[in-house]
Amino acid sequence: MTEKMAATRRWIFLSCCIVCLLSACQLSQAQNRTFEIDYLGNTFVKDGKAFRYVSGSIHYMRVPKEYWRDRLEKMYAAGLDAIQFYIPWNYHEPEIGQYNFEGQRDFVQFIKLAQEVGLLVLIRAGPYICGEWEFGGFPAWLLRENPKMVLRKMDPTYIKYVDTWMDKLLPMLTPLMYENGGPILMVQIENEYGSFYTCDHDYMAHLRDKAREHLGPRALLYTTDGSGDGFLKCGTVPGAYVTVDFGNSFNPQKSFQPQRDYEPFGPLVNSEFYPGWLDHWGYPHSTVNLDVFSKALDLLLDYGANVNMYMFEGGTNFGFWNGADYDAAGSKSGSKNLKGANYAPYQAVPTSYDYDAPLTEAGDITDKYIAIRQVISKYKQLPSMPIPKNTTKTAYGKVEMSFMATVQDALQTLCPKGPIKSQYPLTMEAIGQWQGFVLYRHTLLGDTPSEPKTLDLSGVRDRAYLMINQVPQGIFDRNGQKTMNLTLKVNETIDILVENMGHIGFGSEMNNNSKGLISNVTFGGSILTGWSIFPLTVENFKPSSLSGIYRDKPFRNGNLTTPSFYVGKLHVPKEPSDTFLDMSAWGKGQNLIMSSSMINVGRYWPYVGPQVRLYVPKPFLAPSPTINYIIMFELEQAPCDTADKCTVEFVDQALINATPHKPNFEREETKFSRKRISV
C-alpha cells in the first residue's frame, strides 16, 4: 500500500468518525428535546422549562407558496411563538389513492420553513377540519363511494378511507415532531367534534389510537371544542389534552371554566381566539373591534393562558376551494354575536378569506397587527428583527375584454370526453365531478304544450342557469326559486348549467352534500328522461382552444346573458406586483388567468358582495413579452353591449367590504326578464 493510499484511507476513516459523532450529537439533542404537560404546575414544559405559547393560524393552501416565508416572518416579528394550521385531506388526495404533496401542497416544506424562521407548529390533522374549506376537508369522492355513509363516526365505509389517509399522512409528521427534532409541538384529534351530532366516542378513540400508533408514545395529542360542557362531553377523548375556543372575553376565569371541568389541572389553552370572523356572500363583511380584541388578548395573557389567534393571516380560497355552511337558524358558533344577522340556510363563503385578521388577505400589516404586537411585548421579548415590509401593489388599469364563446360553443373543449348519457339526472359526485360546473342537456319530445307548464328543479344544488336553444330563461337557486312556468316546443334543447358553490363543511347537512341535480326534473308534473350530462373543466378553456368564432355575442334575454367566456390581454412591462381585479360591472362567475400556466383565481359576485375585487398575487402574473390572458367565465350578465364597457380593471387596493345585497330570488325577479324568447 502506498503512503498516498494510506493517507486517503485515514482521511475517509476520520471523516466517517466526524459524521458519526455529529449524528450522535444530533440524536442526543433530539432525545433531549421534550414537550410535556406539568399538571401540578398548570403549564406546558419544553425542554424541562415552563413554557407558554402565543400562536396564530395560517393556512398554507390559502397563501401562494412564494409568499410563505414573507407571512411566516411577519408572524414571527409580531412576537408569536408558533403557528397553527389544518391539513385538508381533499387537497392532497383528489382521487382515491392519488396523492399530491408537491409545490403548493408541500406542507412538509411549509413546516420546515416555519422552523427555519423560528416558529413552532401546532397541527390540526383532521380528517375533518372545517375552516370554511371545501367540504370541511373531506374529498367529495366519499359521496360517490357510498352516498349513504355517515361522516365523522365509525361508519365502515368512512372509517376505511379515513384509516388509509391517516396511514399516509401521520408518518409524514412523525420526523417533524418536536421530540424528533422538528417544530411540531402537538397534533389535534379531529376538530370541534363536540359540535357535531354523531357523538361517537369510539370514533374519537379510534383516531387517537391511530395517531398514537404513528406518532409514538411521546407525542402530545389534543382536542379543540367550543367552551361549553355541551360541546366537551362529545368532543373529548382520554389521552388527548382538552382545549377550548372562544372569542372576546373579559372574564377569562369564566370562559375557561368548561376546560377546567374536564382538565382540573394543566395549562389553559384557547385554540381559536378570534381577531375577526368569516364572511358569506350577501352579508356584511365581518370585523372585530381592534381595541376590544387587544384588551381581551391582554387579559388572557395576563391570566397565564396559551392562545392561538384564528386567523392571523386568512388568505384566499383560490379556485373552487371555498366551503359553505348550512345554518338555517344563524347558530354557527359566534355568528349572531359577531354579525348580528340571521342567515339563509345555505351560506357559501367568498373567495376572500381575509377574516379581518392582523395580516390582510394580501399579507399586509394592519393596525390590529401593531396593537397585538404591543400587547405581546408586555409578556415576552420581541424579536430584534424589523417588521417586514408590505408587498408592492400595482394598478395596471383597464383591460378590454372580448366575447369568445358561449358555454355551449366551448363544450368540446370543456368536456373533451363527451357527455355521460343517463335516463335521469346524475349528481356531480356520481359522475366524478368534485367541483365547479356541470351542464345537463335534454331534448323535449312528445306533444307540443298548448299552454305554459311548470318546470321544476327542486333538486338544484346549488345554483342553475336555464337555457332553451342557448337563450337564457332564468336562474334557479337552492335558497330561492326552483320552479318556472314555460311554454316549450318539441325538439327544443333544454340546457341547465349547474354551479357547485361549495360543499357544506359545517353542520349536520354535511351528510346531505350531493351537488348538481340531485332529483328528477319535471315539466307539467311529468319526469323528463333522456339526459346528456357534461362535466366541465373550465381550466381547459384557452384563447387558442377554439378553432373559430361561433358568433359575435352571446344570447340575451332581458339583463340575462348566456353563460359565456370573455378574454382580455394584460401586458406587465416589468417584474409583476400584487394587484386586485375589479369587475364591479360584471354579474357572477369565475376568473382565470393564463400566462405561463393556467390559474383558477376564484369566484366573483360583486353585486351580492361583500367582496368586489379579487386578490391577484404577483406569482400569478408574468412580465412581457409573455401575455397574461384574463378569462372571465360570466354566468349572468356581462357589461359588453358596447366595447367601452366591456372591461375589467386592475387596481392597487382591495375591496371586500362593499354594501352587500342578499342573493335571494326576489331581487333577481325584478332584475331579469322572464319573457320567453326564441332564436
ZAMARGU-4260 file (C-alpha; in steps of 0.2 Angstrom, whole numbers, plus 5000, padded with zeros to 4 digits):
<rodrens>
0) 5000/5000/5000 | 5007/5017/4995 | 5008/5031/5008 | 4996/5041/4997 | 4983/5027/4998
5) 4985/5025/5017 | 4983/5044/5019 | 4967/5043/5009 | 4960/5029/5020 | 4965/5038/5036
10) 4955/5054/5029 | 4940/5043/5025 | 4940/5035/5042 | 4942/5052/5051 | 4928/5059/5040
15) 4916/5044/5045 | 4920/5047/5063 | 4916/5065/5062 | 4900/5061/5053 | 4895/5048/5066
20) 4900/5060/5080 | 4889/5074/5073 | 4874/5061/5070 | 4876/5055/5088 | 4876/5073/5094
25) 4860/5077/5084 | 4852/5061/5090 | 4856/5066/5108 | 4849/5083/5106 | 4833/5076/5098
30) 4832/5064/5113 | 4834/5078/5125 | 4820/5088/5117 | 4804/5086/5126 | 4787/5095/5126
35) 4776/5089/5140 | 4762/5094/5152 | 4765/5099/5170 | 4748/5096/5178 | 4753/5102/5195
40) 4761/5117/5188 | 4747/5121/5176 | 4759/5123/5162 | 4767/5116/5147 | 4785/5111/5149
45) 4798/5112/5135 | 4815/5105/5137 | 4812/5105/5156 | 4807/5123/5157 | 4789/5130/5159
50) 4783/5136/5143 | 4768/5146/5137 | 4764/5149/5118 | 4756/5163/5109 | 4751/5157/5092
55) 4742/5162/5076 | 4733/5152/5062 | 4739/5152/5044 | 4734/5140/5030 | 4747/5135/5018
60) 4734/5131/5005 | 4727/5149/5006 | 4744/5158/5003 | 4754/5157/4987 | 4770/5146/4991
65) 4781/5160/4985 | 4774/5171/5000 | 4775/5158/5013 | 4792/5165/5020 | 4785/5183/5020
70) 4770/5178/5030 | 4779/5167/5042 | 4792/5181/5045 | 4779/5194/5049 | 4771/5182/5061
75) 4787/5179/5070 | 4791/5198/5070 | 4774/5200/5079 | 4781/5190/5094 | 4772/5174/5090
80) 4780/5158/5096 | 4770/5146/5085 | 4758/5144/5070 | 4743/5133/5069 | 4736/5125/5053
85) 4725/5112/5046 | 4730/5099/5033 | 4715/5096/5021 | 4713/5079/5016 | 4704/5083/4999
90) 4719/5095/4995 | 4731/5080/4994 | 4720/5065/4989 | 4709/5072/4974 | 4706/5054/4968
95) 4706/5038/4978 | 4724/5033/4981 | 4731/5048/4971 | 4741/5059/4982 | 4749/5076/4979
100) 4761/5084/4991 | 4771/5094/4978 | 4773/5113/4976 | 4759/5122/4984 | 4754/5106/4993
105) 4771/5103/5001 | 4766/5106/5019 | 4782/5097/5025 | 4792/5111/5017 | 4780/5124/5025
110) 4783/5116/5042 | 4802/5116/5039 | 4801/5134/5033 | 4792/5139/5049 | 4806/5130/5059
115) 4819/5139/5049 | 4810/5156/5053 | 4810/5152/5072 | 4792/5146/5074 | 4785/5131/5082
120) 4770/5122/5075 | 4753/5116/5080 | 4745/5103/5068 | 4726/5100/5065 | 4727/5084/5056
125) 4708/5081/5054 | 4702/5070/5045 | 4688/5084/5047 | 4695/5102/5048 | 4680/5114/5045
130) 4690/5130/5042 | 4676/5136/5029 | 4686/5125/5017 | 4678/5115/5003 | 4668/5100/5012
135) 4677/5103/5028 | 4692/5095/5020 | 4684/5079/5015 | 4686/5073/4997 | 4670/5073/4988
140) 4673/5056/4981 | 4667/5049/4998 | 4650/5053/4992 | 4652/5043/4976 | 4659/5028/4986
145) 4644/5027/4997 | 4631/5042/4997 | 4623/5035/5012 | 4638/5034/5023 | 4638/5044/5039
150) 4653/5055/5041 | 4663/5058/5057 | 4658/5041/5066 | 4663/5023/5064 | 4653/5021/5048
155) 4663/5006/5039 | 4665/5015/5023 | 4670/5031/5030 | 4682/5024/5043 | 4690/5013/5029
160) 4696/5028/5019 | 4700/5038/5035 | 4712/5025/5040 | 4720/5024/5023 | 4723/5043/5023
165) 4729/5044/5041 | 4741/5029/5037 | 4748/5041/5023 | 4748/5057/5032 | 4754/5054/5050
170) 4771/5045/5045 | 4775/5061/5036 | 4773/5071/5053 | 4782/5059/5064 | 4800/5065/5060
175) 4794/5083/5062 | 4788/5081/5080 | 4797/5091/5092 | 4804/5076/5102 | 4811/5070/5085
180) 4820/5087/5081 | 4806/5095/5072 | 4795/5110/5077 | 4778/5101/5079 | 4773/5103/5097
185) 4755/5095/5097 | 4743/5086/5085 | 4725/5089/5086 | 4712/5075/5085 | 4698/5078/5074
190) 4691/5096/5075 | 4677/5103/5086 | 4669/5086/5086 | 4658/5091/5101 | 4648/5102/5089
195) 4643/5088/5078 | 4628/5077/5081 | 4635/5060/5079 | 4644/5060/5097 | 4653/5043/5093
200) 4666/5041/5107 | 4673/5025/5099 | 4677/5036/5083 | 4687/5048/5093 | 4696/5034/5102
205) 4700/5026/5085 | 4708/5042/5079 | 4718/5044/5095 | 4724/5026/5094 | 4729/5029/5075
210) 4738/5045/5079 | 4747/5036/5094 | 4752/5022/5083 | 4761/5033/5070 | 4767/5047/5081
215) 4773/5037/5096 | 4770/5037/5115 | 4779/5054/5117 | 4768/5064/5105 | 4756/5076/5114
220) 4739/5075/5107 | 4724/5087/5110 | 4706/5091/5106 | 4698/5108/5102 | 4679/5112/5106
225) 4668/5126/5110 | 4669/5132/5128 | 4654/5124/5134 | 4651/5107/5143 | 4638/5103/5129
230) 4652/5103/5117 | 4666/5095/5128 | 4655/5080/5133 | 4656/5073/5115 | 4672/5082/5109
235) 4685/5075/5121 | 4694/5058/5122 | 4705/5051/5136 | 4723/5053/5131 | 4721/5069/5122
240) 4723/5086/5131 | 4707/5096/5131 | 4707/5114/5124 | 4693/5126/5121 | 4690/5140/5109
245) 4680/5157/5112 | 4680/5175/5106 | 4682/5191/5115 | 4680/5188/5134 | 4684/5200/5148
250) 4682/5186/5161 | 4695/5173/5157 | 4691/5163/5173 | 4673/5160/5167 | 4677/5157/5149
255) 4690/5143/5154 | 4679/5135/5167 | 4672/5122/5155 | 4690/5117/5151 | 4693/5116/5170
260) 4678/5105/5171 | 4687/5092/5160 | 4705/5096/5164 | 4706/5102/5183 | 4725/5104/5181
265) 4736/5108/5167 | 4739/5123/5155 | 4724/5134/5150 | 4723/5134/5131 | 4711/5144/5119
270) 4715/5136/5102 | 4704/5148/5092 | 4704/5166/5099 | 4695/5176/5086 | 4703/5193/5080
275) 4690/5193/5066 | 4677/5182/5058 | 4672/5174/5042 | 4661/5181/5028 | 4647/5174/5017
280) 4640/5180/5000 | 4627/5193/5003 | 4630/5198/5021 | 4641/5212/5028 | 4660/5210/5029
285) 4664/5204/5047 | 4675/5214/5058 | 4681/5213/5076 | 4685/5229/5085 | 4704/5232/5087
290) 4703/5239/5105 | 4691/5226/5111 | 4701/5212/5105 | 4718/5219/5111 | 4710/5221/5128
295) 4703/5203/5128 | 4720/5197/5122 | 4729/5206/5136 | 4718/5199/5149 | 4721/5181/5143
300) 4739/5183/5143 | 4739/5191/5160 | 4729/5176/5166 | 4743/5164/5160 | 4733/5156/5146
305) 4741/5149/5130 | 4732/5157/5115 | 4731/5154/5096 | 4723/5168/5086 | 4712/5161/5072
310) 4716/5168/5059 | 4732/5178/5060 | 4733/5178/5041 | 4717/5172/5032 | 4722/5171/5014
315) 4712/5166/4999 | 4700/5152/4993 | 4708/5151/4976 | 4699/5141/4963 | 4684/5131/4969
320) 4691/5129/4987 | 4679/5139/4997 | 4667/5130/5008 | 4650/5133/5014 | 4639/5132/5029
325) 4621/5126/5032 | 4614/5135/5047 | 4596/5140/5045 | 4595/5147/5062 | 4611/5158/5061
330) 4618/5147/5075 | 4635/5144/5069 | 4647/5147/5084 | 4648/5166/5086 | 4639/5171/5071
335) 4625/5180/5079 | 4637/5189/5091 | 4649/5195/5078 | 4637/5198/5063 | 4620/5201/5071
340) 4611/5193/5056 | 4601/5178/5053 | 4607/5168/5038 | 4599/5159/5023 | 4601/5140/5026
345) 4614/5138/5013 | 4629/5150/5015 | 4643/5150/5003 | 4660/5158/5008 | 4668/5170/4996
350) 4684/5169/4988 | 4692/5181/5000 | 4696/5173/5017 | 4703/5189/5024 | 4694/5186/5041
355) 4698/5204/5047 | 4715/5196/5053 | 4730/5205/5059 | 4738/5202/5042 | 4727/5205/5027
360) 4722/5193/5013 | 4737/5200/5004 | 4748/5199/5019 | 4749/5217/5024 | 4752/5224/5041
365) 4737/5231/5049 | 4734/5242/5064 | 4727/5226/5073 | 4744/5218/5070 | 4753/5233/5078
370) 4741/5233/5093 | 4743/5214/5095 | 4762/5215/5094 | 4762/5229/5108 | 4751/5218/5119
375) 4763/5203/5117 | 4778/5214/5121 | 4771/5215/5138 | 4774/5197/5141 | 4789/5192/5131
380) 4804/5200/5122 | 4800/5203/5104 | 4812/5198/5091 | 4826/5211/5086 | 4821/5210/5068
385) 4811/5224/5060 | 4794/5221/5054 | 4795/5215/5035 | 4788/5227/5023 | 4772/5225/5014
390) 4772/5219/4996 | 4771/5231/4982 | 4753/5233/4974 | 4751/5240/4957 | 4736/5247/4947
395) 4738/5240/4930 | 4722/5249/4924 | 4709/5243/4912 | 4709/5228/4901 | 4697/5227/4886
400) 4688/5211/4886 | 4681/5202/4871 | 4667/5189/4869 | 4674/5172/4864 | 4661/5158/4866
405) 4645/5153/4875 | 4647/5138/4886 | 4638/5128/4873 | 4651/5133/4859 | 4665/5128/4870
410) 4658/5111/4876 | 4670/5101/4866 | 4685/5110/4874 | 4677/5110/4892 | 4672/5092/4891
415) 4683/5083/4878 | 4677/5065/4883 | 4660/5070/4878 | 4644/5069/4889 | 4638/5055/4900
420) 4621/5048/4894 | 4608/5044/4908 | 4589/5041/4909 | 4589/5053/4924 | 4600/5067/4930
425) 4615/5061/4940 | 4623/5070/4954 | 4640/5078/4951 | 4648/5066/4963 | 4641/5051/4954
430) 4650/5056/4938 | 4666/5061/4946 | 4664/5080/4945 | 4670/5086/4963 | 4670/5105/4960
435) 4664/5118/4948 | 4651/5116/4934 | 4640/5103/4925 | 4629/5106/4911 | 4613/5095/4909
440) 4605/5093/4892 | 4588/5087/4887 | 4579/5087/4871 | 4560/5089/4873 | 4550/5075/4865
445) 4531/5072/4864 | 4517/5084/4860 | 4519/5102/4860 | 4511/5110/4875 | 4496/5121/4872
450) 4499/5132/4887 | 4513/5136/4900 | 4518/5122/4912 | 4529/5122/4927 | 4547/5116/4925
455) 4553/5110/4942 | 4571/5110/4948 | 4568/5107/4966 | 4584/5096/4967 | 4596/5110/4961
460) 4612/5111/4971 | 4617/5125/4971 | 4613/5137/4958 | 4607/5134/4940 | 4605/5143/4923
465) 4591/5138/4912 | 4593/5140/4893 | 4582/5135/4879 | 4592/5133/4862 | 4606/5143/4871
470) 4594/5158/4875 | 4594/5161/4894 | 4577/5159/4903 | 4581/5161/4922 | 4591/5157/4937
475) 4586/5143/4950 | 4594/5143/4967 | 4593/5131/4982 | 4589/5146/4993 | 4577/5154/4981
480) 4566/5150/4966 | 4566/5132/4960 | 4551/5132/4948 | 4546/5142/4932 | 4532/5142/4920
485) 4537/5140/4902 | 4530/5135/4885 | 4541/5123/4877 | 4541/5116/4859 | 4545/5099/4853
490) 4564/5096/4849 | 4570/5112/4859 | 4586/5109/4868 | 4585/5112/4887 | 4602/5116/4894
495) 4604/5118/4913 | 4621/5124/4919 | 4623/5120/4937 | 4636/5128/4949 | 4643/5119/4964
500) 4646/5134/4975 | 4655/5124/4988 | 4651/5108/4998 | 4645/5111/5015 | 4658/5110/5028
505) 4649/5113/5045 | 4633/5106/5052 | 4623/5090/5050 | 4619/5094/5032 | 4637/5088/5028
510) 4629/5071/5026 | 4617/5078/5013 | 4630/5086/5002 | 4627/5080/4984 | 4629/5093/4970
515) 4621/5096/4953 | 4604/5090/4950 | 4600/5078/4965 | 4582/5074/4960 | 4572/5072/4944
520) 4567/5087/4933 | 4548/5088/4930 | 4539/5098/4917 | 4520/5099/4919 | 4522/5086/4933
525) 4530/5073/4921 | 4548/5067/4924 | 4560/5072/4910 | 4570/5057/4904 | 4585/5055/4892
530) 4599/5067/4898 | 4616/5071/4891 | 4627/5076/4906 | 4643/5087/4903 | 4656/5088/4917
535) 4665/5104/4913 | 4683/5108/4916 | 4684/5127/4915 | 4703/5127/4916 | 4703/5119/4899
540) 4697/5135/4891 | 4711/5144/4882 | 4711/5158/4870 | 4718/5146/4857 | 4707/5131/4861
545) 4693/5136/4849 | 4695/5134/4831 | 4684/5148/4826 | 4672/5161/4831 | 4655/5154/4833
550) 4646/5171/4835 | 4650/5189/4839 | 4640/5190/4855 | 4630/5179/4867 | 4611/5177/4868
555) 4602/5189/4879 | 4585/5189/4887 | 4582/5205/4897 | 4598/5208/4908 | 4602/5190/4907
560) 4616/5183/4895 | 4620/5166/4891 | 4635/5159/4902 | 4650/5164/4891 | 4669/5166/4891
565) 4677/5183/4888 | 4695/5186/4886 | 4707/5201/4888 | 4726/5204/4887 | 4736/5211/4901
570) 4754/5216/4897 | 4765/5218/4913 | 4781/5228/4907 | 4792/5223/4921 | 4793/5212/4936
575) 4774/5209/4941 | 4767/5215/4958 | 4752/5210/4968 | 4736/5218/4961 | 4717/5217/4963
580) 4705/5213/4949 | 4689/5224/4949 | 4674/5218/4940 | 4661/5228/4948 | 4650/5229/4932
585) 4650/5211/4929 | 4637/5198/4936 | 4643/5182/4943 | 4656/5169/4938 | 4674/5163/4938
590) 4690/5172/4934 | 4705/5163/4927 | 4722/5170/4922 | 4733/5161/4909 | 4751/5166/4907
595) 4765/5153/4909 | 4751/5142/4916 | 4733/5142/4919 | 4727/5149/4936 | 4710/5147/4943
600) 4709/5163/4953 | 4692/5161/4960 | 4673/5166/4961 | 4667/5183/4959 | 4649/5190/4963
605) 4651/5209/4965 | 4633/5214/4966 | 4629/5202/4980 | 4646/5206/4989 | 4653/5210/5001
610) 4669/5205/4991 | 4670/5215/4975 | 4688/5213/4970 | 4699/5198/4968 | 4716/5197/4975
615) 4729/5193/4961 | 4746/5189/4969 | 4762/5193/4960 | 4766/5174/4956 | 4750/5173/4945
620) 4757/5186/4933 | 4771/5186/4920 | 4781/5200/4913 | 4782/5205/4895 | 4784/5198/4882
625) 4773/5184/4890 | 4754/5189/4888 | 4743/5187/4903 | 4726/5182/4897 | 4712/5187/4908
630) 4697/5175/4906 | 4680/5178/4913 | 4668/5164/4913 | 4652/5175/4916 | 4636/5166/4921
635) 4623/5180/4922 | 4627/5197/4914 | 4642/5204/4905 | 4643/5223/4903 | 4648/5221/4885
640) 4634/5229/4875 | 4647/5242/4870 | 4666/5239/4869 | 4670/5254/4881 | 4660/5245/4895
645) 4667/5228/4891 | 4682/5229/4903 | 4689/5224/4919 | 4702/5234/4929 | 4717/5230/4940
650) 4719/5242/4955 | 4730/5243/4969 | 4718/5241/4984 | 4706/5228/4990 | 4688/5229/4991
655) 4680/5216/5002 | 4668/5226/5012 | 4656/5233/5000 | 4637/5235/5004 | 4630/5218/5001
660) 4614/5213/4993 | 4606/5196/4998 | 4606/5184/4984 | 4588/5180/4986 | 4577/5177/4971
665) 4565/5191/4974 | 4579/5203/4970 | 4583/5193/4954 | 4564/5193/4949 | 4564/5211/4946
670) 4581/5211/4938 | 4579/5198/4924 | 4565/5197/4912 | 4555/5181/4912 | 4549/5183/4894
675) 4551/5168/4884 | 4560/5172/4868 | 4567/5161/4854 | 4582/5162/4842
</rodrens>
